[in-house]
Amino acid sequence: MVTWLHWADRFGDELVCVRYRDGLRGQRRLITVQLVVESCPLPPSLRGGEWDEVLVRITDDQADLRRQARAAGAHWDPERKLWGMYRGHAKALGCLKLIVEE
């Protein structure tokens, strides 16, 4: 039987995991591998977890979005003139492009 070392030698650092399964009626063994095919840095607006607080710029002409943000628990930061909210809420409201990186 081929071991995971064979796959590690074959795929190198791109190998994430190897799975072994017995197929239909135990007559066949299935081996699957999971590989990394691309790795690139995330843009700042997509980094962090859902519960990280982010600052969002909502302009005066976006009254409906401001109302939705407030209903989702966003708070106004008068010093920065930005809305603070959880990243997950910003994502749900479609505000990821409005996140301000400081």
N, C-alpha and C positions, 0 to 999 in steps of 0.2 A: 504494500500500500504506500502511496505517495504521502509524505508528511508535509506539514505546514512549512518546514524548512526548504523543501523543494520550491514552494511558491514564493517564499521570501527571497530565495536566490534568484528566481526568475523575474519577480516584479520589483524587488528592492524597496526603497522608501515609499513607493506609491501604494504598497499593500496595506490595507486597513484591517481586513479580517478574512478568514477562510472558514467556510461552513461545510460540514459533511452531513449528508442526509441519506437515509436508505429510501430508495424509490419504491415504486409499486410492488407490493407483495414481497419485499425484501430481495428482489432479483437484480437490483441495480443500485449502485451507490452514486449519488449526485454530489459533486464538489463545486461549490461556487466561491468566487473571490470578490471582494469589494476593493476597488482601487480609487485613488485620488487621481482625477483626470485634469484638474485645474486648481490652482491656488493663487488667490490675489487678495490684496488688502481691501477691507471694507471701507466704503466712504464713511467719514465721521458721523453722518446722520444715521447710519445703520448699526453703529457699534453699540455695545452695551446691552443690558437686559431690558426686559419689558418694564421693570419697576424702577429703572434709573430715571431721575428727573431731568428733563430737558427744558430749554427755553425756546419758545415759539413766537415768531413775529406774525401777529394777526392784525391786518390793517383796518382802518376805520370803515372801509367799504365792504368788509367781510363780517357784517353784523350777525348773519346767520351762523357762520362758523364760530364766532365769538360766543354766541349763545350756547351752541353745542359743546364747546370747550368748557364753559362754566358748568354746564349740566354734568359733564364728565368729571368734575372736580378740579379743573384748572384754577389757578389763582393768578391775579394780576400783580406784577412786580413793578411798582411805580418808579423805583429808582432806575431800573433798566428799561422800562417801558416795553416789557415782554411778558408773555404768559408762561407760567411754569406748570408743567404737567408731566405725568408719567409717559415714557416713550411708547408704551403699549397703547395708551389713549391717543397719542399723536398719530400713531400708525392707523388706528381704527378710524380716526377722523380724516385721514388722508393728508396729514400735516407734515409728513417726514421731510418734504422739501422746504418747509418753512422753519425748520429747526435752525437756531442760531448757535454757531460754535464760538465760544469765547476763549 
